[in-house]
Amino acid sequence: MDPDVRDRDLIRKVNLEVKSIISNLKGLNNIKRYIIEKYYKKNISNVKLRSNLTRQNYIKKVMKTKEYIHNGDIYQANFSQRFEADLPVEPMDLYYILREKNAAPFSAFMGFPELSIGSSSPERFLFLKNNIIETRPIKGTRPRGIDSYSDNKNMMELKDSIKDRAELNMIVDLERNDLGKFCYYGTVRVYEHAVVEKYARVFHSVSTVTGKVKKGTDISGIIKAAFPGGSITGAPKIRAMEIIDELEPTARNVYTGSVGYIGVDCTMDLNIVIRTFVIKGNKFYYNVGGGIVEDSIPEDEYNETLDKGIALKETLKFFNAKNLRKLL
């Protein structure tokens, strides 16, 4: 093919792609405008969030978890609290604004007759393709800064944190053990460890563990061996889950489960359900938690849960009448 013809063809394709992107962006802006006008008329006042634990009670539960760790029951446990609010907002509208405020790679929306689930999760639980399995546990969180200086400061603080690195090390070992149940010996490897990744509202420390799945292993066997993810339970997993069940006042429901797909070609991609809301009627729920280890400072652990809930809290504030008035 003549080089000039090839270049013109490439330019034409690029222009078509750009036009498509612009068209999609206009469509998204129209949706947002529709949502603003729709809820401005409803005059929603400040949404009041209620936790199933007071700050003091949360700290007491963290101290009890540390007692279990000190006594040798576990090395780490993920402890959470649940927030709820009365919210007269349609689930899909809420999810649209959450996605805008907290774009995340493993997001999903599911509507059922009795409830709706909107997830903006940054965490991959299991990815399977061509008999290679991958899991990407997250441990370690810092909020994004208000400017480039504080942003970089928070990122470096997470990168240099011995405590957060130790938490992640424990969970990586747990995940290696889980993958070893159904992968060939010697194939389970850590390809990336404690890589700090940027998200819309927080930094996370992430590792990638992979392995080659044994011939004849079906997907149900893989899920049974690995579920639930170690990053949201603790280590050892079974005892950590028993302690979570004892100390958390409300069952987690879909929180820290998984959403994703399983293909007819034996591919699979599952997230871990965090940064996720559930709506039942006019009731809005979301959970936030964090890993507790022996040297955890209870007050810091509580504050970390608030950092993780920033995106969901800002999503609720979006529908406040005063905020919508500014956007009109």
Secondary structure, DSSP 8 states (H G I E B T S, - for coil): --HHHHHHHHHHHHHHHHHHHHHHHHHHHHHHHHHHHHHHTTT------EESS-HHHHHHHHHHHHHHHHTTS-SEEEEEEEEEEE----HHHHHHHHHHHS--TEEEEEE-SS-EEEEEE--EEEEEETTEEEE--EEEEEE--SSHHHHHHHHHHHHT-HHHHHHHHHHHHHHHHHHHTTB-TT--EEEEEEEEEE-SSEEEEEEEEEEEB-TT--HHHHHHHH-S-GGGTEESHHHHHHHHHHH-SS--TTTTS--EEE-TTS-EEEE---SEEEEETTEEEEEEEEEE-TT--HHHHHHHHHHHTHHHHHHHHHTSHHHHHHH-
